[in-house]
Amino acid sequence: MLDSPADGAWNMAVDEVLLATAAETGQLTLRLYEWSQPTLSLGYFQAYEDRQQHAASRKCAVVRRMTGGGAILHDREVTYSLGWSAQGQPGRRPDFAWLYDAVHDALRAELAGHDVILQPANGQVAGRDPRAFLCFQRLSPQDLVLDQAKIVGSAQRRRKSAVLQHGSLLLQTSSCAPELPGLRQLQSKVVDIRLLQQSWPARLAARLGLEMVPASLTDDELRQAGELMRIKYARPAWSRRR
C-alpha cells in the first residue's frame, strides 16, 4: 500500500494549481484525466483510519483530496476538474451551485447521444447513508444515476472568487470497489470513452457560453504543481492528517 502514488499526488497538485490560476488570473481550465493504478482519494474531512472499513481497497495507493465528501476509488473511471473564476462572468450566482448543473447537464446530453440515459438523483436521496465511506454510495440531488446507481458525482473547493469543481464518471466496476456498478454493468451500449472525452468539452463550452482552446500547463504551473506535490500531496503527513 502506498500513501502517495506518484500520479495521485500529481493529479491533486495540478488541480490545486488550476484553482490558484483561476483565482489569480480569471482563467478557466477544464482537465480530463485517468489514473495509472487503482487509487483511493480520501475526502478532505475523512479520517485516514476510516479506510480500514473498506477491505477491497486496503492495498490501494491513497491520497487526500482538497474537496470534501466520501472516498473515491479511481480505477475504471474518468476524472474531470474545472477551474472556474467569477471574474468576467457577470450574471452568474456567486455561490457556484449552478456549476454542478451546467457540468452534469452537458455530460447527460453527451451521453444521451450515445444512447445512455442518466437522470439527476433528486428524490432518490432518501435512504442513502450520507456518512458512507465511499462517495458513490452517498447521493446528492445533483448526482447522476442510472437504475438507481450513482454514475457521476462532483465536489467543489472555493478560493476567493474562484472554484475548483472536480468529479468522476464511473465506467466499470473495479475489483477494488466491487460493490459499485459502472456504465458497462448497467447497460449494453458500449460508450467510446475516447470519443466522449473529445466531444464533451465542446458541449460544455457551449453550455457555459465559452470557447475552449486546447492548452498545456505553463512552466510556472508545472513548477507550482511540482512543489505542491513535494511538500503536500506526496507526503504521508497530508494523507494521514486526520
SEKE-719429 format. One record per atom (N, C-alpha, C): residue number from 0; residue in three letters; y, z, x. Coordinates in pm, whole numbers, plus 50000, padded with zeros to 5 digits. Atoms other than C-alpha are relative to their C-alpha. Layout:
# residues N
 num residuo     v     w     u
 NUM     Ala     Y     Z     X
...
//
This chain:
# residues 242
 num residuo     v     w     u
   0     Met 49880 50000 50085
   0     Met 50000 50000 50000
   0     Met 50124 50000 50088
   1     Leu 49876 50010 49925
   1     Leu 50340 49900 50137
   1     Leu 50115 50053 49915
   2     Asp 49883 49951 50073
   2     Asp 50655 50087 50039
   2     Asp 50108 49894 49991
   3     Ser 49887 50094 49993
   3     Ser 50883 49799 50135
   3     Ser 49952 49861 50038
   4     Pro 50043 50136 49967
   4     Pro 50737 49448 50114
   4     Pro 50119 49918 50044
   5     Ala 49887 50076 49945
   5     Ala 50948 49202 50309
   5     Ala 50071 49920 49893
   6     Asp 49931 50083 50098
   6     Asp 51011 48966 50021
   6     Asp 50056 50085 49886
   7     Gly 49947 49913 50104
   7     Gly 51056 49251 49770
   7     Gly 50133 50060 50041
   8     Ala 49875 49944 49950
   8     Ala 51321 49419 49982
   8     Ala 50108 49893 50009
   9     Trp 49903 50110 49989
   9     Trp 51487 49084 50046
   9     Trp 50051 49959 49862
  10     Asn 49958 50040 50134
  10     Asn 51490 48988 49678
  10     Asn 50099 50099 49941
  11     Met 49908 49900 50055
  11     Met 51654 49316 49578
  11     Met 50134 49999 50073
  12     Ala 49875 50004 49922
  12     Ala 51908 49289 49861
  12     Ala 50085 49881 49960
  13     Val 49925 50120 50039
  13     Val 52006 48934 49766
  13     Val 50062 50018 49862
  14     Asp 49945 49978 50134
  14     Asp 52050 49031 49401
  14     Asp 50123 50091 50006
  15     Glu 49883 49913 49989
  15     Glu 52284 49313 49501
  15     Glu 50118 49926 50062
  16     Val 49892 50079 49940
  16     Val 52483 49073 49718
  16     Val 50064 49908 49896
  17     Leu 49945 50088 50103
  17     Leu 52521 48834 49423
  17     Leu 50091 50078 49905
  18     Leu 49912 49916 50081
  18     Leu 52666 49121 49220
  18     Leu 50131 50027 50074
  19     Ala 49880 49975 49920
  19     Ala 52908 49204 49502
  19     Ala 50089 49876 50005
  20     Thr 49923 50125 49996
  20     Thr 53013 48838 49527
  20     Thr 50072 49977 49869
  21     Ala 49937 50017 50132
  21     Ala 53077 48822 49152
  21     Ala 50117 50095 49983
  22     Ala 49895 49899 50016
  22     Ala 53282 49143 49163
  22     Ala 50122 49969 50086
  23     Glu 49891 50020 49904
  23     Glu 53489 49040 49465
  23     Glu 50070 49865 49985
  24     Thr 49943 50135 50002
  24     Thr 53541 48666 49410
  24     Thr 50001 49935 49863
  25     Gly 50009 50062 50132
  25     Gly 53458 48597 49044
  25     Gly 49897 49889 49993
  26     Gln 50100 50107 49999
  26     Gln 53184 48354 49147
  26     Gln 49878 50039 49917
  27     Leu 50119 49980 50082
  27     Leu 52892 48319 48905
  27     Leu 49881 49933 50069
  28     Thr 50117 50055 49930
  28     Thr 52544 48268 49052
  28     Thr 49873 50029 49922
  29     Leu 50132 49986 50060
  29     Leu 52204 48207 48892
  29     Leu 49896 49975 50108
  30     Arg 50107 50012 49901
  30     Arg 51894 48257 49105
  30     Arg 49866 50014 49931
  31     Leu 50136 49993 50051
  31     Leu 51531 48188 49015
  31     Leu 49905 50016 50119
  32     Tyr 50090 49981 49887
  32     Tyr 51251 48316 49236
  32     Tyr 49866 50056 49956
  33     Glu 50133 49943 50018
  33     Glu 50886 48415 49263
  33     Glu 49970 50090 50120
  34     Trp 50035 49900 49900
  34     Trp 50707 48673 49479
  34     Trp 49875 49957 50075
  35     Ser 50112 50047 49917
  35     Ser 50466 48609 49767
  35     Ser 49878 50090 49989
  36     Gln 50111 49909 50018
  36     Gln 50249 48912 49686
  36     Gln 50029 50088 49879
  37     Pro 49975 49910 50113
  37     Pro 50199 49140 49383
  37     Pro 50082 50120 50045
  38     Thr 49907 49895 49961
  38     Thr 50485 49388 49398
  38     Thr 50046 50076 49877
  39     Leu 49953 49914 50108
  39     Leu 50578 49680 49177
  39     Leu 50145 50037 50028
  40     Ser 49862 49955 49985
  40     Ser 50952 49726 49128
  40     Ser 50025 50114 49902
  41     Leu 49969 49882 50082
  41     Leu 51045 50072 49003
  41     Leu 50142 49989 49947
  42     Gly 49865 49991 50053
  42     Gly 51343 50114 48773
  42     Gly 50080 50104 50078
  43     Tyr 49913 49915 49920
  43     Tyr 51640 50290 48931
  43     Tyr 49975 50149 49975
  44     Phe 50013 49858 50035
  44     Phe 51574 50617 48746
  44     Phe 49856 50049 49998
  45     Gln 50140 49957 50006
  45     Gln 51194 50623 48765
  45     Gln 49962 50086 50120
  46     Ala 50054 49918 49892
  46     Ala 51018 50889 48970
  46     Ala 49892 49922 50075
  47     Tyr 50097 50073 49918
  47     Tyr 50818 50743 49257
  47     Tyr 49857 50042 49966
  48     Glu 50135 49949 50025
  48     Glu 50519 50964 49180
  48     Glu 49944 49950 49867
  49     Asp 50048 50051 50128
  49     Asp 50502 50816 48830
  49     Asp 49911 49878 50016
  50     Arg 50085 50119 49981
  50     Arg 50339 50509 48980
  50     Arg 49853 50037 50004
  51     Gln 50139 49957 50000
  51     Gln 50021 50716 49009
  51     Gln 49938 49992 49861
  52     Gln 50050 50014 50137
  52     Gln 49994 50684 48630
  52     Gln 49929 49866 49980
  53     His 50048 50137 50022
  53     His 49907 50316 48673
  53     His 49904 49960 50111
  54     Ala 50102 50018 49897
  54     Ala 49581 50277 48859
  54     Ala 49994 49858 50054
  55     Ala 50019 50139 49959
  55     Ala 49574 49896 48869
  55     Ala 50100 49955 50106
  56     Ser 49896 50043 49906
  56     Ser 49895 49872 49075
  56     Ser 50018 50095 50118
  57     Arg 49980 49898 49896
  57     Arg 49845 50167 49312
  57     Arg 49998 49942 50141
  58     Lys 50008 50059 49867
  58     Lys 49762 49941 49607
  58     Lys 50106 49893 50023
  59     Cys 49898 50104 49987
  59     Cys 50053 49705 49544
  59     Cys 50118 50050 50083
  60     Ala 49873 49969 49938
  60     Ala 50367 49693 49752
  60     Ala 50096 50048 49892
  61     Val 49907 49945 50097
  61     Val 50654 49879 49586
  61     Val 50141 49996 50057
  62     Val 49858 49997 49965
  62     Val 51033 49853 49590
  62     Val 50074 50056 49880
  63     Arg 49921 49946 50112
  63     Arg 51305 50018 49381
  63     Arg 50114 49903 49969
  64     Arg 49890 50087 50044
  64     Arg 51546 49805 49176
  64     Arg 50130 50079 49990
  65     Met 49871 49935 50026
  65     Met 51916 49875 49127
  65     Met 50028 50009 49851
  66     Thr 49986 49989 50145
  66     Thr 51871 49838 48749
  66     Thr 49898 50100 49947
  67     Gly 50088 49902 50061
  67     Gly 51707 50086 48515
  67     Gly 49883 49937 49929
  68     Gly 50114 50050 50077
  68     Gly 51411 50053 48282
  68     Gly 49868 50036 50066
  69     Gly 50133 49972 49950
  69     Gly 51039 50065 48340
  69     Gly 49962 49913 50118
  70     Ala 50049 50075 49884
  70     Ala 50837 49936 48634
  70     Ala 49956 49860 49958
  71     Ile 50041 50138 50024
  71     Ile 50772 49563 48659
  71     Ile 49901 49960 50109
  72     Leu 50096 50053 49905
  72     Leu 50464 49413 48822
  72     Leu 50032 49852 50020
  73     His 49962 50137 49969
  73     His 50592 49097 48986
  73     His 49882 49928 50065
  74     Asp 50115 50074 49948
  74     Asp 50298 48862 49025
  74     Asp 49994 49864 49932
  75     Arg 50011 50125 50074
  75     Arg 50227 48596 48764
  75     Arg 50120 49984 49909
  76     Glu 49878 50007 50079
  76     Glu 50588 48564 48652
  76     Glu 50110 49931 50081
  77     Val 49879 50052 49935
  77     Val 50926 48410 48730
  77     Val 50111 50101 49977
  78     Thr 49888 49907 50008
  78     Thr 51221 48636 48805
  78     Thr 50130 49920 50008
  79     Tyr 49868 50060 49988
  79     Tyr 51582 48537 48746
  79     Tyr 50102 50109 50027
  80     Ser 49886 49909 49988
  80     Ser 51907 48703 48849
  80     Ser 50127 49919 49979
  81     Leu 49874 50065 50033
  81     Leu 52256 48620 48729
  81     Leu 50114 50094 50035
  82     Gly 49880 49926 49966
  82     Gly 52571 48749 48896
  82     Gly 50116 49944 49919
  83     Trp 49898 50046 50094
  83     Trp 52847 48728 48635
  83     Trp 50126 50083 50015
  84     Ser 49872 49930 49991
  84     Ser 53216 48816 48652
  84     Ser 50083 49971 49877
  85     Ala 49908 50019 50112
  85     Ala 53464 48870 48371
  85     Ala 50127 49928 50043
  86     Gln 49882 50071 49952
  86     Gln 53732 48712 48592
  86     Gln 49994 49854 49955
  87     Gly 49993 50139 50042
  87     Gly 53841 48382 48448
  87     Gly 49913 49966 49881
  88     Gln 50084 50021 50117
  88     Gln 53622 48428 48140
  88     Gln 50064 50066 49878
  89     Pro 49932 49937 50113
  89     Pro 53870 48510 47862
  89     Pro 49921 49985 49871
  90     Gly 50066 50006 50130
  90     Gly 53742 48588 47516
  90     Gly 49861 50060 49998
  91     Arg 50133 49938 49995
  91     Arg 53415 48745 47635
  91     Arg 50012 50151 49982
  92     Arg 49998 49855 50016
  92     Arg 53337 49101 47528
  92     Arg 49976 50067 50135
  93     Pro 50012 49939 49869
  93     Pro 53376 49333 47826
  93     Pro 49874 50082 50021
  94     Asp 50118 49917 49983
  94     Asp 53052 49521 47757
  94     Asp 49880 49924 50055
  95     Phe 50104 50087 49945
  95     Phe 52836 49227 47876
  95     Phe 49872 49998 49917
  96     Ala 50121 50001 50082
  96     Ala 52586 49292 47596
  96     Ala 49968 49859 49951
  97     Trp 50019 50137 50049
  97     Trp 52637 48934 47477
  97     Trp 49922 49914 50100
  98     Leu 50066 50082 49898
  98     Leu 52495 48806 47807
  98     Leu 49849 50000 49982
  99     Tyr 50143 49999 50030
  99     Tyr 52144 48918 47709
  99     Tyr 49966 49887 49902
 100     Asp 50028 50101 50101
 100     Asp 52160 48696 47401
 100     Asp 50018 49859 50055
 101     Ala 49974 50134 49946
 101     Ala 52308 48400 47590
 101     Ala 49884 49953 50088
 102     Val 50110 50037 49909
 102     Val 52038 48403 47858
 102     Val 49870 49980 49923
 103     His 50127 50008 50073
 103     His 51750 48469 47620
 103     His 49999 49886 49900
 104     Asp 49995 50112 50095
 104     Asp 51867 48215 47361
 104     Asp 49976 49868 50071
 105     Ala 50020 50124 49924
 105     Ala 51882 47943 47627
 105     Ala 49854 49987 50043
 106     Leu 50140 50006 49959
 106     Leu 51534 48034 47751
 106     Leu 49909 49974 49881
 107     Arg 50078 50028 50122
 107     Arg 51396 48040 47396
 107     Arg 50005 49853 49965
 108     Ala 49983 50141 50035
 108     Ala 51538 47695 47331
 108     Ala 49925 49911 50098
 109     Glu 50069 50081 49900
 109     Glu 51399 47560 47656
 109     Glu 49849 50005 49980
 110     Leu 50144 49988 50022
 110     Leu 51050 47697 47589
 110     Leu 49957 49934 49870
 111     Ala 50032 50068 50126
 111     Ala 51062 47565 47232
 111     Ala 49978 49851 50023
 112     Gly 50021 50140 49965
 112     Gly 51092 47221 47388
 112     Gly 49865 49973 50063
 113     His 50137 50010 49947
 113     His 50753 47292 47545
 113     His 49899 50050 49897
 114     Asp 50085 49955 50111
 114     Asp 50610 47398 47206
 114     Asp 49956 50145 50015
 115     Val 50025 49856 49988
 115     Val 50623 47767 47299
 115     Val 50111 50071 49923
 116     Ile 49901 49940 50088
 116     Ile 50798 47968 47027
 116     Ile 50003 50152 50021
 117     Leu 49977 49858 49982
 117     Leu 50931 48309 47128
 117     Leu 50101 50049 49897
 118     Gln 49907 49941 50096
 118     Gln 51119 48545 46898
 118     Gln 50060 50127 50058
 119     Pro 49945 49871 49960
 119     Pro 51359 48835 46957
 119     Pro 49918 50114 49941
 120     Ala 50083 49888 50044
 120     Ala 51182 49169 46928
 120     Ala 50054 50062 49872
 121     Asn 49935 49945 50119
 121     Asn 51431 49312 46676
 121     Asn 49918 50113 49936
 122     Gly 50068 49895 50076
 122     Gly 51227 49505 46418
 122     Gly 49867 50044 50056
 123     Gln 50129 49962 49944
 123     Gln 50916 49523 46636
 123     Gln 50010 50120 50095
 124     Val 49979 49891 49905
 124     Val 51069 49801 46846
 124     Val 49933 50129 49956
 125     Ala 50058 49876 50052
 125     Ala 50941 50079 46620
 125     Ala 49855 50015 50046
 126     Gly 50137 49973 49958
 126     Gly 50626 50241 46751
 126     Gly 49975 49980 50148
 127     Arg 50016 50018 49856
 127     Arg 50677 50138 47115
 127     Arg 50052 50125 50072
 128     Asp 49960 49882 49923
 128     Asp 50700 50417 47370
 128     Asp 50112 49962 50097
 129     Pro 49889 50037 49911
 129     Pro 51045 50392 47535
 129     Pro 49986 50060 50139
 130     Arg 50022 49937 49870
 130     Arg 50911 50603 47823
 130     Arg 49877 49945 50071
 131     Ala 50118 50059 49936
 131     Ala 50608 50384 47902
 131     Ala 50032 49961 50144
 132     Phe 49976 50027 49858
 132     Phe 50567 50332 48277
 132     Phe 50040 49856 50024
 133     Leu 49972 50141 49978
 133     Leu 50564 49952 48262
 133     Leu 50108 49950 49904
 134     Cys 49892 50056 50081
 134     Cys 50874 49770 48140
 134     Cys 49946 49915 49885
 135     Phe 50051 50091 50102
 135     Phe 50663 49518 47948
 135     Phe 49916 50070 49895
 136     Gln 50057 49921 50109
 136     Gln 50508 49800 47746
 136     Gln 50110 50064 49915
 137     Arg 49884 49955 50077
 137     Arg 50857 49901 47630
 137     Arg 50055 49880 49925
 138     Leu 49945 50111 50076
 138     Leu 51055 49697 47383
 138     Leu 50142 50033 49955
 139     Ser 49862 49992 50048
 139     Ser 51427 49646 47318
 139     Ser 50026 49884 49906
 140     Pro 49978 50105 50100
 140     Pro 51573 49437 47035
 140     Pro 50022 49862 50060
 141     Gln 49969 50131 49943
 141     Gln 51688 49159 47271
 141     Gln 49884 49939 50078
 142     Asp 50116 50055 49930
 142     Asp 51348 49119 47441
 142     Asp 49938 49886 49919
 143     Leu 50066 50111 50067
 143     Leu 51148 48805 47359
 143     Leu 49850 50024 49997
 144     Val 50141 49969 50019
 144     Val 50797 48836 47221
 144     Val 49925 49878 49946
 145     Leu 50092 50099 50056
 145     Leu 50500 48616 47135
 145     Leu 49878 50076 49952
 146     Asp 50111 49925 50059
 146     Asp 50235 48755 46899
 146     Asp 50012 50149 50032
 147     Gln 49968 49858 49980
 147     Gln 50400 49099 46939
 147     Gln 49990 50046 50145
 148     Ala 50005 49966 49858
 148     Ala 50358 49088 47318
 148     Ala 50131 49960 50066
 149     Lys 49875 50027 49930
 149     Lys 50670 49109 47534
 149     Lys 49977 49898 50111
 150     Ile 50013 50108 49903
 150     Ile 50713 48793 47739
 150     Ile 50123 49990 50089
 151     Val 49875 50005 49924
 151     Val 51078 48814 47852
 151     Val 50076 50131 49980
 152     Gly 49915 49881 50005
 152     Gly 51281 49124 47935
 152     Gly 50105 49993 50109
 153     Ser 49889 50004 49905
 153     Ser 51611 49177 48116
 153     Ser 50066 50136 50009
 154     Ala 49924 49877 49979
 154     Ala 51826 49458 48255
 154     Ala 50129 49966 50073
 155     Gln 49870 50024 49939
 155     Gln 52182 49492 48384
 155     Gln 50040 50116 50090
 156     Arg 49929 49901 49919
 156     Arg 52379 49673 48652
 156     Arg 50143 49951 50017
 157     Arg 49859 50042 49999
 157     Arg 52759 49667 48640
 157     Arg 50072 50055 50123
 158     Arg 49913 49957 49891
 158     Arg 53018 49690 48914
 158     Arg 50138 49940 49976
 159     Lys 49864 50045 50031
 159     Lys 53390 49672 48843
 159     Lys 49996 49911 49876
 160     Ser 49998 50091 50115
 160     Ser 53440 49371 48614
 160     Ser 49885 49900 50007
 161     Ala 50112 50093 49982
 161     Ala 53108 49212 48712
 161     Ala 49870 50067 49959
 162     Val 50131 49949 50038
 162     Val 52744 49249 48616
 162     Val 49892 49918 50068
 163     Leu 50122 50068 49959
 163     Leu 52406 49164 48763
 163     Leu 49902 50014 49884
 164     Gln 50106 49997 50100
 164     Gln 52156 49070 48496
 164     Gln 49879 49932 50061
 165     His 50122 50066 49955
 165     His 51802 49004 48600
 165     His 49885 50036 49908
 166     Gly 50112 49980 50090
 166     Gly 51474 48975 48421
 166     Gly 49882 49914 50040
 167     Ser 50125 50068 49968
 167     Ser 51124 48828 48413
 167     Ser 49947 49925 49880
 168     Leu 50078 50078 50097
 168     Leu 50930 48563 48226
 168     Leu 49855 50014 50041
 169     Leu 50138 49971 49966
 169     Leu 50566 48671 48216
 169     Leu 49913 49878 49968
 170     Leu 50076 50123 50016
 170     Leu 50345 48366 48273
 170     Leu 49853 50024 49973
 171     Gln 50146 49983 50003
 171     Gln 49996 48506 48309
 171     Gln 49966 50144 50032
 172     Thr 50045 49865 49970
 172     Thr 49804 48832 48320
 172     Thr 49970 50014 50149
 173     Ser 50029 49968 49860
 173     Ser 49792 48988 48667
 173     Ser 49886 50101 50005
 174     Ser 50106 49900 49982
 174     Ser 49487 49178 48791
 174     Ser 50058 50137 50031
 175     Cys 49934 49873 49969
 175     Cys 49740 49445 48893
 175     Cys 50071 50059 49878
 176     Ala 49949 49949 50128
 176     Ala 49859 49482 48532
 176     Ala 49920 49934 49888
 177     Pro 50088 50073 50091
 177     Pro 49561 49370 48321
 177     Pro 50028 50024 49853
 178     Glu 49971 49972 50140
 178     Glu 49697 49525 48002
 178     Glu 50111 49912 49944
 179     Leu 49887 50082 50044
 179     Leu 49985 49275 47986
 179     Leu 49961 49852 49990
 180     Pro 50028 50143 50012
 180     Pro 49915 48927 47844
 180     Pro 50124 49918 50035
 181     Gly 49891 50093 49972
 181     Gly 50126 48633 47958
 181     Gly 49990 49879 49909
 182     Leu 50000 50120 50083
 182     Leu 50204 48295 47808
 182     Leu 49863 49933 49996
 183     Arg 50126 50075 49993
 183     Arg 49874 48148 47923
 183     Arg 49887 50070 49926
 184     Gln 50100 49930 50079
 184     Gln 49675 48417 47744
 184     Gln 50028 49991 49850
 185     Leu 49959 49991 50139
 185     Leu 49868 48387 47418
 185     Leu 50014 49866 49929
 186     Gln 49989 50132 50064
 186     Gln 49896 48013 47358
 186     Gln 49933 49896 50088
 187     Ser 50079 50101 49928
 187     Ser 49707 47699 47454
 187     Ser 50085 49902 50078
 188     Lys 49912 50094 49933
 188     Lys 50007 47495 47564
 188     Lys 50030 50046 50142
 189     Val 49972 49968 49860
 189     Val 50040 47488 47944
 189     Val 50143 49958 50031
 190     Val 49860 50026 49968
 190     Val 50405 47516 48049
 190     Val 50011 49961 50147
 191     Asp 49973 50041 49863
 191     Asp 50507 47325 48361
 191     Asp 50116 50084 50051
 192     Ile 49897 49904 49962
 192     Ile 50694 47609 48523
 192     Ile 50101 49939 50095
 193     Arg 49906 50065 49909
 193     Arg 50848 47387 48791
 193     Arg 50103 49922 49921
 194     Leu 49907 50074 50085
 194     Leu 50998 47166 48524
 194     Leu 50093 50095 49927
 195     Leu 49918 49900 50069
 195     Leu 51119 47472 48336
 195     Leu 50109 50055 50093
 196     Gln 49903 49948 49905
 196     Gln 51290 47604 48649
 196     Gln 50112 49900 50028
 197     Gln 49898 50103 49978
 197     Gln 51474 47274 48683
 197     Gln 50089 49982 49878
 198     Ser 49925 50034 50120
 198     Ser 51580 47232 48321
 198     Ser 50070 50118 49934
 199     Trp 49938 49885 50066
 199     Trp 51657 47585 48204
 199     Trp 50142 50030 50051
 200     Pro 49863 49973 49955
 200     Pro 51963 47635 48430
 200     Pro 50105 49912 49934
 201     Ala 49904 50090 50065
 201     Ala 52133 47330 48279
 201     Ala 50024 50041 49855
 202     Arg 49985 49955 50139
 202     Arg 52067 47455 47927
 202     Arg 50082 50129 49994
 203     Leu 49924 49875 49997
 203     Leu 52201 47800 48018
 203     Leu 50146 49973 50031
 204     Ala 49862 50035 49968
 204     Ala 52511 47648 48174
 204     Ala 50073 49946 49878
 205     Ala 49939 50054 50122
 205     Ala 52578 47454 47855
 205     Ala 50025 50111 49899
 206     Arg 49985 49887 50094
 206     Arg 52525 47772 47650
 206     Arg 50120 50086 50038
 207     Leu 49890 49917 49951
 207     Leu 52783 47952 47867
 207     Leu 50129 49921 50017
 208     Gly 49881 50084 49984
 208     Gly 53025 47658 47875
 208     Gly 50038 49981 50145
 209     Leu 49975 50013 49858
 209     Leu 52988 47615 48250
 209     Leu 49926 49879 50056
 210     Glu 50074 50102 49926
 210     Glu 52870 47358 48502
 210     Glu 49938 50066 50122
 211     Met 50066 49939 49886
 211     Met 52610 47473 48752
 211     Met 49983 49899 50111
 212     Val 50009 50084 49882
 212     Val 52610 47332 49103
 212     Val 49902 50063 50097
 213     Pro 50094 49942 49903
 213     Pro 52319 47379 49349
 213     Pro 50076 50054 50121
 214     Ala 49931 49937 49887
 214     Ala 52420 47612 49631
 214     Ala 49902 50088 50075
 215     Ser 50078 49908 49917
 215     Ser 52283 47829 49910
 215     Ser 50085 50122 50031
 216     Leu 49926 49883 49957
 216     Leu 52378 48175 50027
 216     Leu 50088 49965 50120
 217     Thr 49912 50021 49886
 217     Thr 52673 48172 50264
 217     Thr 49951 50083 50118
 218     Asp 50038 49921 49882
 218     Asp 52638 48304 50617
 218     Asp 50035 50147 49980
 219     Asp 49960 49862 50023
 219     Asp 52827 48616 50511
 219     Asp 49907 50069 49901
 220     Glu 50093 49942 50097
 220     Glu 52600 48671 50210
 220     Glu 49864 50027 50064
 221     Leu 50126 49977 49928
 221     Leu 52293 48629 50432
 221     Leu 50010 50124 50089
 222     Arg 49980 49883 49914
 222     Arg 52438 48886 50672
 222     Arg 49998 50128 49916
 223     Gln 49997 49882 50087
 223     Gln 52510 49129 50387
 223     Gln 49861 50035 49949
 224     Ala 50134 49975 50052
 224     Ala 52161 49086 50243
 224     Ala 49910 50057 50107
 225     Gly 50080 49947 49890
 225     Gly 52000 49143 50581
 225     Gly 50032 50146 50028
 226     Glu 49960 49862 49975
 226     Glu 52200 49462 50628
 226     Glu 49952 50092 49888
 227     Leu 50048 49919 50113
 227     Leu 52117 49590 50277
 227     Leu 49849 50019 50007
 228     Met 50145 49989 49986
 228     Met 51752 49516 50338
 228     Met 49965 50104 50106
 229     Arg 50030 49910 49889
 229     Arg 51759 49709 50667
 229     Arg 50030 50146 49966
 230     Ile 49958 49862 50019
 230     Ile 51948 50018 50554
 230     Ile 49960 50059 49865
 231     Lys 50026 49952 50135
 231     Lys 51835 50039 50191
 231     Lys 49862 49959 49950
 232     Tyr 50118 50040 50076
 232     Tyr 51562 49832 50028
 232     Tyr 49871 50001 50080
 233     Ala 50121 49996 49918
 233     Ala 51318 49822 50321
 233     Ala 49965 50139 50048
 234     Arg 50022 49862 49955
 234     Arg 51339 50196 50375
 234     Arg 49922 50080 49895
 235     Pro 50074 49916 50095
 235     Pro 51079 50427 50218
 235     Pro 50088 50103 49931
 236     Ala 49911 49900 50061
 236     Ala 51360 50675 50155
 236     Ala 50065 49948 49873
 237     Trp 49940 50059 50122
 237     Trp 51511 50434 49899
 237     Trp 49895 49994 49890
 238     Ser 50105 50012 50101
 238     Ser 51183 50365 49719
 238     Ser 49958 50137 49945
 239     Arg 50052 49867 50039
 239     Arg 51094 50736 49711
 239     Arg 50113 50097 49970
 240     Arg 49884 49912 50015
 240     Arg 51442 50871 49640
 240     Arg 49992 50089 49877
 241     Arg 50013 49918 50120
 241     Arg 51337 51008 49300
 241     Arg 49856 50046 49983
//
